Amino acid sequence: MAENVSTTSSARRETFGGIVFRIYALRGWMQRAQKRLHLFRKNDVDIETNFREALREEQEDDEKSSGFMSFTVDEHSNTFYLWTGLVSLVALHPLVFTALSVFQDVHPFLRNTGPLNLLLDLVNILDLIAHTRIEYVENGVAVKNLSKLMHHRLKSTFFILDVIAVVPAESLHIFGDSFFWSRINRLTKCYRLFDFSTQTDTRTTSPHAFGLFKLIFICVVIFHWNGCLYFYISKVYNYTTARLEHWIFSYDKIINPILATCVTDIPNHRDFCDTDDLLITHLPENEVQFTVTDYMTTWENKTTTIKFANFFRQYALSFYWSALTLVTLGEQPSPCTTFQNAFEIGDTLLGLVIFAVIVGDVGNMVVAINLRKSEFENVLDGCKRFMVYRKVPNLLRKKAVEYFAYVWAHGGAQVDEEEIAEFLPPRLFGEIAVEIHMDTLKKVKLFESCDPRLLYELILKLQLRVYSPMDYICKKGDVGTEMYIVKEGFVEVVSEDGQTIFVTLPAGFVFGELSILNIPGNKNKNLRTASVRSKGYSDLYVLDKEDLWEALHEYPQAKDSLIQKGIQILEKDKMIDPNMVDDEDESFNGPIEDYMEHLEHEILKITKMIDQAEDKIHKSNQKMKTRLFGMEMDLVHEIKELLKENSWKRIARFADGVTVL
Ligand SMILES: Nc1ncnc2c1ncn2[C@@H]1O[C@@H]2COP(=O)(O)O[C@H]2[C@H]1O
C-alpha cells in the first residue's frame, strides 16, 4: 500500500492524466484492501495464514497478468509500425474531410459514410489502449510492468490528445449537425502521422525519396485547408453572384469545357472555325456585337459541354487559388475588402515561408543525394589531373579510370566505412562486421575449427581492398606482411614469370598465409612461395600479419592449429625441411610490447650467463693462485734443503731446470 501511495503522490500533477491515474491507483488499492478484509473475515482467524494467503493471491494476480490482457507493445516492432500506419490512415480522414465539409455538396457523402466513422473511432480507442502498454526504457532497461506503463502514458501530453480524439462529440450533439465541429477533435490524432513519418524515416532505404514525398504531402495538406478556407470566405461573401473579376470564388472562373461536335477545319471553308477571341477583342467596338452574334449563329447546335459537378469546380478552383497564392506565383484578382486584403497578406506571408522551406528542403535533398557522387567525382577528377600532370601512360590512365568506375558501381565509394566505424560504438560496429563477414570467414578452411572468439577478433581487423584485372597482389620472394581472403572474384597463383597458373582461387579461399605464420621448417621462411594476381576485378579482405599475431597471442591453441594446417599445405609441396633450425628472433611475432618483454627476458638470460662465467673465472683464478702458491712454497723448501747440503752443483742444475720450466 505504501508503494501505491508513493506512486500516487508522484503522479500528483495537476494534469488530466494525473487525475485519471489517481482514480486508477485508488481503485487498485481498494480492490486489494477488499480482498484482505474478506480473508480476515473468514472463520479462520490465523492472521499469519491470512496474510500468506493474501500475498499468494497477489502473486497469482501477477501470474494472471501474464495472460493475453497483459500484453505489452514494443514500439520498434514491425507490428506496431503497421498499426501506426493504420492509425495514420485513420488520422487522414478528419484531416481531409473536416475541411472539405465547407462544400455543401459533400454533406450527403459524409452522411452516407457515417458508419465508417464508428470504425475509425474504434481504431482510435484501440490505439489509446495500445499506448498504455508501450514499453519504454528506464535506466537502460525496458519497462514491462503494466502499472508503470500506464503511469508513464498518463503523464504524457499525447494521452490527452488521444482522449480528446475519442470524445464522441457528434453522439453528444454538442455542436448540432455540423460535421466540421463534431469531428474536429479527431485532428488531435494527427500526431500519429508524425510518428509514422519518424518510424518510416528510420526504416526506409530511400530517405530522400521519402523526404520529398513528405514535403509534397505537407504542401498538399496546407493547400487543401487554405483552399477550403478561401471557399468558406467566398460563401460568406455570397459567391453565387460573384463575377470573373471578383476576388472570391465565382463559377465564371472555372467554366465547363465546351467541345465542337462537327469537323472544325473544312478545307474549302477555312473561316468556319476561325473563332479566335483575339480577333473579337481587336475589332472596333461597333463590330463586336455583330461578330459575336454571327459566331453564335455559326456554332449553334455544333457544340457539346462537358459538365463537371459543382463541388468539383468549387474545390478545383479553391485548391488552385490556394496553391497559386501560397507559392506566391499566381496573378490573382485583387482583394476588394479589408478582410480579403488581410487574408491575402496572411496567405502571402505563409506562402513565403512555405516557398522558402520547399526551396531549402529540395535544395538540401538534391545536395544530399549527390554529395557522395560529387565527392567521388572530385577525387576522380583529381586523379585524372594528376595522371596528366605526371604524364602517366594512357593504358595506365585507362586502368585507373576503370577502377574508379568499378568501385563506384559496386557501391564501395558510396559509404564511408571508417566514418561509420568511428560513429558507432565499437561493440555494435563489431556485431555488424560479424554479420557481414562471418559467412565469408566461416567458409575459409584455415579457420574451420577456430575458436569463434578468435574469428570475431579477426573480423574487426579485416580491411576490404579491390584489385584490378591482372594486378599482382604479391610476388614470389617478397617478404609476407599480410594474408588475404577472397570475398568476390578470382585470383591466380602463378609462377614467378606469370606464365604458369598453379591454381585459381575463388571466393572464400585464403592465400598469403604461409609466409606470415612462421611455420617451423618452412624452406621459404617469411618469403612468398608464389606470385598471386587478380584475374578480373576482385574484392579481398586483407589481414595484417601483426593483427593476426596479436589475435593469436590470446589463443595459443588456435595458433598451433593454424600452424599445423600450414605445415600440411607446405608438406604437400615438399616445402618443409624438418632439420632446418629457426632463427628465434626473426620468428618472433606479436605486438611491440611483447617483443620488448621478450628482449628483456633474453638480456636477463645473457646477464645470468655472464655472471656464471665470471664466477667460474674467479673460482679458477683462485685455484690457480693456490696452486702457484703451493708450488712457490715447494720451491722455497727445496732451495733451503740444497743450501743446507752446500751442494752448489745440484743448485746450479736445479736453477737450470727452473729456467727451462
Ligand atoms: N600450390 C598452391 N596452391 C594453392 N595456393 C598456393 C600454392 N602455392 C602457393 N599458394 C598460395 O600463394 C601464396 C603466396 O604467398 P605465401 O607464400 O605467403 O602463401 C601462399 C599460398 O597461400
The ligand as an ORCA input file, in Angstrom:
! r2SCAN-3c Opt
* xyz 0 1
  N      50.162    -24.766    -54.895
  C      49.440    -23.834    -54.274
  N      48.097    -23.984    -54.129
  C      47.356    -23.060    -53.540
  N      47.872    -21.935    -53.013
  C      49.177    -21.738    -53.109
  C      50.020    -22.662    -53.728
  N      51.289    -22.198    -53.675
  C      51.237    -21.028    -53.046
  N      49.960    -20.744    -52.714
  C      49.459    -19.546    -52.029
  O      50.128    -18.426    -52.595
  C      50.644    -17.668    -51.519
  C      51.876    -16.855    -51.797
  O      52.278    -16.239    -50.593
  P      52.551    -17.161    -49.303
  O      53.726    -17.977    -49.548
  O      52.502    -16.330    -48.086
  O      51.269    -18.119    -49.274
  C      50.979    -18.734    -50.498
  C      49.807    -19.637    -50.562
  O      48.749    -19.114    -49.807
*
